Structures are given as C-alpha cells and as structure tokens.
Amino acid sequence: MRLDVLADALSAIKNAEAVGKKECIVRPVSKLVREVIKMMKDRGYLEDYEYIENKRGGAIKVKLWGRINECKAIKPRFPCKLEEIEKYEQRFLPARGFGFLIISTPKGLMTNDEAKKKGMGGVLIAYVY
C-alpha cells in the first residue's frame, strides 16, 4: 500500500542515481509526479523522461545524468508564507543558489525562486539538489 506517491518516485530516482544506473522506471504516476519530474528536467537534473501508458495506470521512464545529490519529499507538507521561504531554503538546501524547493501555490507548482518573484507562498512539496 502506497501512502505518498511522490516520495516513492523521488526515492526511486535517488536510489537509481546512487547505484549509477542510466535509467529508472517510476510507477505509479500522478499529475504531481509528472510536474515534479518536468521541473527537474527543466532545471537540468534529469536528461529526459517518457510517459509509458499501460493497463495499471502508466509509468515514467526517466533518463538520468548523475547530477542529483539529494531529492526528497517534504513531510509533513509545511505551509510557507513568502517571508518564510528563506528560512526553509536554509533548512533544506545546502547552500544559497544550489538546488531548489518545490512549492505548491494557488497558481500551480513553482520553484522557490519563481514563488519569490511572483510574491506567493504555498505548501512545501519537495526539494532537489
């Protein structure tokens, strides 16, 4: 029984990176998992990904580059005001400008930098560096 699909997906990616694999299969897939993987690819942490449709709900085949040091879901999902983003960056990221937080805002998923530019808070979902 899976309780947190995002945490399972990120740990599968991290474990595949740790043993030096070039590809990883992530399943089950949700819209949240797809968006987080897309953000990771856009920021240069993943080479590519491909959605594979099957009878059990689909899977994502992720091509790895070996650039991920850590990626985890944040539990519990802390609510975060605009003024608190800096505090959480210091807590979860190793250095300024290194990695990113994923924040769920009313306008959709954003990185911590995008949320600061738009002046929005939200709920912390995950971090990657």
Secondary structure, 3 states (H helix, E strand, C coil): CCCCHHHHHHHHHHHHHHCCCCEEEECCCCHHHHHHHHHHHHCCCEEEEEEECCCCCCEEEEEECCCCCCEEECCCCCEECHHHHHHHHHHHCCECCECEEEEEECCEEEEHHHHHHHCCCEEEEEEEC
